Amino acid sequence: MYKRQKILRAYGVTILITVVGTFFNLMFSALLAYPLSVKTLPYRRQITFFVFFTMLFNGGLVPTYLMYVNYFHIKNTIWALIIPNLLLSANNVLMIRSYFMTSIPEALYEAAKIDGAGQLRIFAQIILPISKPIIATIALFAAFGYWNDWFQASLYISDKNLQTLQSMLNNIQNNIEYIANNPYGGLSLQQYKASMPTESVRMAIAIIIVVPIACVYPFFQKYFISGLTIGSVKG
């Protein structure tokens, strides 16, 4: 049976990467989306196309893995669970940009400039406070991505102390499938049973994964629905 300490440690790691990763992902996405919404930005169309282009093509799994391991040296570190998903999502950037351009009146920008506000002040004190729907929506997307991610841990993490809940549950399932397909792997049936968590423990881990998201979602629901209707036809 898995020890309680392992589950609690995995739970702490999952919460940490979700909070930190969501915050920085949202911050970087908004900081890129805002300049792209300013019509006077030089080469705005070209930069927007470059962001959109990343939605069509990527570097591939093997080059990405070699870059992170050989150059960024994030293997078996907490950064391996944060940085790969921290890179800007083009879809998120374009959604925030679309909201800034269509839902915020141009007159508001002009009034702020007349009052002497710079672009950074306009962004921090005017744009962000009235952009709660899209900010909450993107934050929810990013949090779901970090919370449910097990793939990055399977690629870059072999240290059991950095295991997330999702990767723990995935490893349990893989081990069970291996045992079912290879019943004579050198261990007795009693040894197998002693080393594997029971069905109740596996279900408990699954519930632990689901409950936090189920508790948080109702508080973001109104913002989430508003954010998803961006660009829809309004009567």
C-alpha positions in Angstrom: 0.0 0.0 0.0 1.2 3.5 -0.8 2.2 5.4 2.3 0.2 8.4 3.4 3.4 10.5 3.2 3.7 9.8 -0.5 0.2 10.8 -1.3 0.5 14.0 0.8 3.8 14.9 -0.9 2.3 14.3 -4.3 -0.7 16.4 -3.4 1.6 19.3 -2.2 3.6 19.1 -5.5 0.4 19.2 -7.6 -1.0 22.2 -5.7 2.3 24.1 -5.9 2.8 23.6 -9.7 -0.9 24.5 -10.3 -0.8 27.7 -8.3 2.6 28.9 -9.5 2.2 27.7 -13.1 -1.3 29.2 -13.5 -0.2 32.6 -12.1 2.8 33.0 -14.4 1.0 31.5 -17.4 -1.8 34.0 -17.0 0.6 36.9 -16.4 2.7 36.2 -19.5 -0.4 35.6 -21.7 -2.0 38.9 -20.6 1.3 40.9 -21.0 1.6 39.6 -24.6 -2.1 40.0 -25.4 -2.3 43.6 -24.3 0.3 45.1 -26.7 -1.3 43.1 -29.6 -4.6 44.8 -28.9 -3.0 48.2 -29.2 -3.7 49.4 -32.8 -0.7 51.7 -32.9 1.8 48.9 -32.1 4.4 48.6 -34.9 4.3 45.2 -36.8 1.2 44.2 -34.8 -0.2 42.0 -37.6 3.1 40.2 -38.1 3.6 39.5 -34.4 0.0 38.2 -34.2 0.6 35.9 -37.1 3.7 34.6 -35.5 1.7 33.8 -32.3 -1.0 32.1 -34.4 1.6 30.2 -36.4 2.6 28.3 -33.2 -0.9 26.8 -33.1 -0.2 25.0 -36.4 3.3 23.7 -35.9 5.6 22.8 -33.0 9.1 21.7 -32.6 8.3 18.0 -31.9 8.6 15.9 -28.8 12.2 14.7 -29.3 13.8 18.1 -30.0 11.7 19.6 -27.1 12.9 16.9 -24.7 16.6 17.3 -25.7 16.4 21.1 -25.4 14.9 21.0 -21.9 17.3 18.2 -20.7 20.5 19.2 -22.3 20.3 23.0 -22.3 17.8 24.0 -19.6 18.7 21.1 -17.3 15.3 20.8 -15.7 15.2 17.0 -15.5 14.2 15.9 -12.0 13.5 19.4 -10.8 10.2 21.1 -9.9 10.7 23.4 -13.0 10.2 20.4 -15.3 6.5 20.4 -14.1 6.1 24.1 -14.6 8.2 25.5 -17.5 6.9 23.2 -20.4 3.3 24.3 -19.7 4.3 27.8 -18.8 5.2 28.6 -22.4 2.5 30.8 -23.8 -0.6 29.2 -25.2 -1.4 30.9 -28.5 -5.1 30.2 -28.0 -5.1 31.9 -24.6 -3.2 34.9 -25.9 -5.6 35.4 -28.9 -8.6 35.0 -26.6 -7.4 37.7 -24.2 -6.4 39.9 -27.2 -9.9 39.5 -28.7 -11.5 40.5 -25.4 -9.4 43.6 -25.0 -10.2 44.7 -28.6 -13.9 44.0 -28.7 -15.2 44.4 -25.1 -13.2 47.4 -23.9 -14.3 50.8 -25.5 -11.6 52.7 -27.3 -12.7 55.8 -25.5 -11.5 54.3 -22.3 -8.0 54.2 -23.6 -8.1 57.7 -24.9 -9.5 59.0 -21.6 -6.7 57.3 -19.6 -4.0 58.8 -22.0 -5.5 62.3 -21.6 -5.2 61.9 -17.8 -1.5 61.1 -18.3 -1.5 57.4 -17.7 1.1 55.3 -19.5 0.5 51.9 -21.1 1.7 50.0 -18.0 -0.7 51.9 -15.8 -3.6 51.6 -18.2 -3.0 47.8 -18.3 -2.6 47.3 -14.6 -5.2 49.7 -13.2 -7.8 49.9 -15.9 -7.7 46.9 -18.3 -7.2 44.1 -15.9 -9.9 45.1 -13.3 -12.6 45.2 -16.0 -11.4 42.0 -17.7 -12.4 39.6 -15.0 -14.4 37.3 -17.3 -11.6 36.5 -19.7 -8.9 36.4 -16.9 -11.0 33.9 -14.9 -11.6 31.8 -18.0 -7.9 31.6 -19.0 -6.9 31.0 -15.3 -9.4 28.1 -15.2 -8.0 26.6 -18.5 -4.4 26.9 -17.2 -5.2 25.5 -13.8 -7.0 22.5 -15.4 -4.0 21.9 -17.6 -1.5 21.9 -14.7 -3.8 20.0 -12.3 -4.5 17.2 -14.8 -1.1 16.9 -16.4 0.8 13.7 -16.0 2.7 13.7 -19.3 5.5 16.1 -18.2 6.2 14.1 -15.1 6.4 10.9 -17.1 9.0 12.6 -19.4 11.2 14.5 -17.0 10.6 13.2 -13.5 12.1 10.0 -12.0 12.5 11.3 -8.5 9.6 10.0 -6.4 9.7 13.1 -4.2 8.5 15.2 -7.2 5.7 12.9 -8.3 2.3 14.5 -8.8 -1.0 12.9 -8.0 -1.8 12.3 -11.7 1.5 10.7 -12.4 1.2 8.6 -9.3 -2.3 7.3 -10.4 -0.9 6.7 -13.9 2.0 4.7 -12.6 -0.4 2.6 -10.4 -2.5 1.9 -13.4 0.5 1.0 -15.6 1.8 -1.3 -12.9 -1.5 -3.1 -12.5 -1.8 -3.6 -16.2 1.8 -5.0 -16.3 1.1 -7.4 -13.5 -2.1 -8.6 -15.2 -0.3 -9.3 -18.4 2.9 -10.7 -16.7 1.7 -12.7 -13.7 5.1 -14.5 -13.4 7.6 -11.7 -13.2 9.7 -13.2 -10.5 7.5 -12.2 -7.5 5.0 -14.2 -5.6 1.3 -13.3 -5.6 1.6 -12.2 -2.0 4.5 -9.9 -2.8 2.5 -8.4 -5.6 -0.4 -7.7 -3.4 1.9 -6.2 -0.7 3.5 -3.8 -3.2 0.4 -2.5 -4.9 -2.3 -0.2 -3.5 -5.8 -1.7 -3.0 -8.8 -0.7 -5.1 -10.0 1.6 -2.3 -6.7 3.5 -2.2 -6.8 4.0 -6.0 -10.3 5.3 -5.9 -9.4 7.6 -3.0 -6.5 9.1 -5.0 -8.9 9.7 -7.9 -11.4 11.4 -5.6 -8.6 13.6 -4.2 -7.8 14.7 -7.7 -11.4 15.5 -8.7 -12.7 17.2 -5.5 -10.5 20.4 -5.5 -11.5 21.2 -9.1 -15.2 20.4 -8.4 -15.1 22.8 -5.4 -13.4 25.7 -7.2 -15.4 25.6 -10.5 -18.7 27.0 -9.1 -16.9 30.2 -8.0 -15.5 30.7 -11.5 -18.6 29.6 -13.4 -20.2 33.0 -14.1 -16.8 34.3 -15.3 -16.2 31.2 -17.3 -19.5 31.4 -19.2 -18.9 35.1 -19.9 -15.4 34.5 -21.2 -16.6 31.7 -23.5 -19.2 33.9 -25.1 -16.5 36.4 -26.3 -17.2 37.3 -29.9 -20.7 35.8 -30.0 -23.5 37.7 -31.6 -25.2 40.0 -29.1 -28.8 41.0 -29.4 
